[in-house]
Amino acid sequence: MTKEAPIRPDTALIEHLMRMGAGDLKKCMQCATCTSACKLSTDEYPFPRKQVLAAQWGLKDELLEDPSPWLCFYCGQCSKTCTRGAKPGEIMMALRRYLTSEYDWTGLSRFLYRSAVGEIGVLLLVALLVVGLFTVPASFGFRLLSQSGPAPLANVMLDKFAPKHVVHIADMLLAVLLGALLLVNAGRMFKRLTARHPIPARFYFRHAAGLLVQGVTQIRWKGCQDGDAMRNWIRHLALVTGYGTIFTLVVVFLPWFQVENSGFHWTAILGYYATAILLATTAWMLFDRITKRTEMHRFSHLSDWMFPVLLFLTAASGILVHILRRMDRPMPTYEMYMVHLAIAVPMLVVEVPFGKWAHLLYRPLAIFIAEAREDAKRCGV
């Protein structure tokens, strides 16, 4: 007779989760009201009750092998109906922070989520490094104004201050680095979710298109029972289009997008669209968090604030660079350009691969795996 392997609870799991925002985890008495209230919960993936129980028992491996935390879009219906005030929606949010830190092989995500001072310090450090690239002579090929003569001070000559071929190479290298970090972490996530639930590859191929659709649209959000689900989904979709547009302009079309003088190029029209969308959607999100109008915004971790704040400031500083350049104001343009990068680069380097932004990859991947697994089950595999 085969002897079952003993369950080894992780006694530190509750402490980790509570430091990441699951402060009311111990209040849950497993009445299952939250799962009954959730429209996205299924027999195959019942949440949040099952995940709260696993967290209370310290079942770390159970959580790491379960895609359910990512199938939740935090409409807040579970927290509204909780008879104990355990805030299961926020517990699921904390679980996603914890899982993000577990997928990250560098350990930086865990440090950022557990230390507000540490997160702000890392962002400031990267910002100072960016400023240093403009102020330290011969740093990565940037030429100082004092080395370029008086001409850049008479009219805007942005290429003298930040040569776009150098910036373009730096942008592409940064995109490759961030993409590699995200893909490695996504690979670690895929391995954990499929290690004990292997299915034939054909089921993954069947749902490959769905992975792309979910990644771009997050359309599953529309299935939430909460009355604000459609509004939140539209806002999120608009944010993704704005972010995707500006990312493409900066990484792919920078030689045309970054105009060196006070002239105009047609790519600025796309920049106007992206900037307007980013400013409007991030301001809307921040307003909801400040007013705590909905359940999903009632409780906020620092990571919930940091990305929209940085994205808003990135868009605002970017449009100011454009306005100053069009006004042919040399020094204000150069200074604002440096400020713009000192905001944008830390956001990309820190928040994208290690912070909340990573859910744009992890959530579609979890949905993809869950759908492929359910498909295989229906087929008797």
C-alpha positions, 0 to 999 in steps of 0.5 A: 500500500502506497503511503501518502506524502504528508502535507507540510504547511508553510507556517510563514505564509499567513505572515507573508500574506498579511504583510501584502494586504490580507489583514483580515484573513483570520476572520473567515469562517468558511461560510462560502457566501463569497463563492456563492456571490461570485459570478465568475466562480465555477465548480472547477475553480471555486473562489475565493473560499478555497484560496482563503482556506489554503492560505489559512492552512499554510498550503503554499503549494496548493496556491502556487498550483491554482490559477484561480487567484488570477481568474478573479477580477476583484469586482468586490461582490464577495467582500460586500456579502461577507458576513464576517467582514473578512474582505475576501476580495482584498485577500485575493488581491494580496494572493496575487501580490504574493504569487507575483513575488513567488514567480519572480526569481530575483526576489525584488517583487517580494521586497517591493511588496513588503516594504513601502520605503524600499519600493520608493527608494528603488524608484528614486535610485533608478530616477537618479541614475537616469538623471546621472546619464544626462549630467555626467560627461560622456555617459552612454554617448550623451553630449552635455550642452556645454560640449555642444556650444551655444547653438542648442541654447538659441533654438531647440535642438533635442538631438544635441541633448539626447541623440535619438539614435542612442535613445532608440538603442537604449529603448530597444535594449530596455524592451528586450530586458523587460520582456525577458524578465517577464517571460522568464517569470511567466515560464516559472508560473506556467511550470507551477500551474501545470506540473501536477496537471499535465495535459496534451499540447493540442489543448493549449494550441486550441486556446492560443488565440484566446490567450492573445484576446484575453491579453489585449482585451481582458474581456472576462472582466465583463462577466463580473456581477458588479454593476461597474464591471462594464465601466471598469472593463472599458476603462481598462481597455482604453488604458491598454490601447493608450499604453500600447500606442505610446510604447510602440511609438517610443520603442519602434518609431522613436526616430520619427516620433522624437522630433529634434527641433520645434517642427511637427511630425504626423506621429504626434497625432498618435501621441496626442491620443495616447497621452489623452487616454493615459491622463484621463484613465489614470486620473479616473482610477486615482479619483476612484481610489481617493473617494473609495466609491466602489468596493474594489477601491476601498482598500489600497496597497501602495502598489495600487497607487504607484503604477497609475501615479507614475503613468499619469506623471509620465504622460503629463511630463511627456506632453509638456516636453512636446509643448515646450519643444513646439514653443521653441524653448530650449532649456525648459525642453531639455530639463523637462525631457530629463524629468520625463525620463526620470519618471518613465524609466523607473516605472518601466524598470521597476513596476512593469516586471516586478509590480502590479503591471505584470498582471497584464501577462499573468492573468491571461496566462492563467485563464489560458491554462484554466481553459485548456485544462477544462477542455481536456477534462471535457474530452476525458483526458 
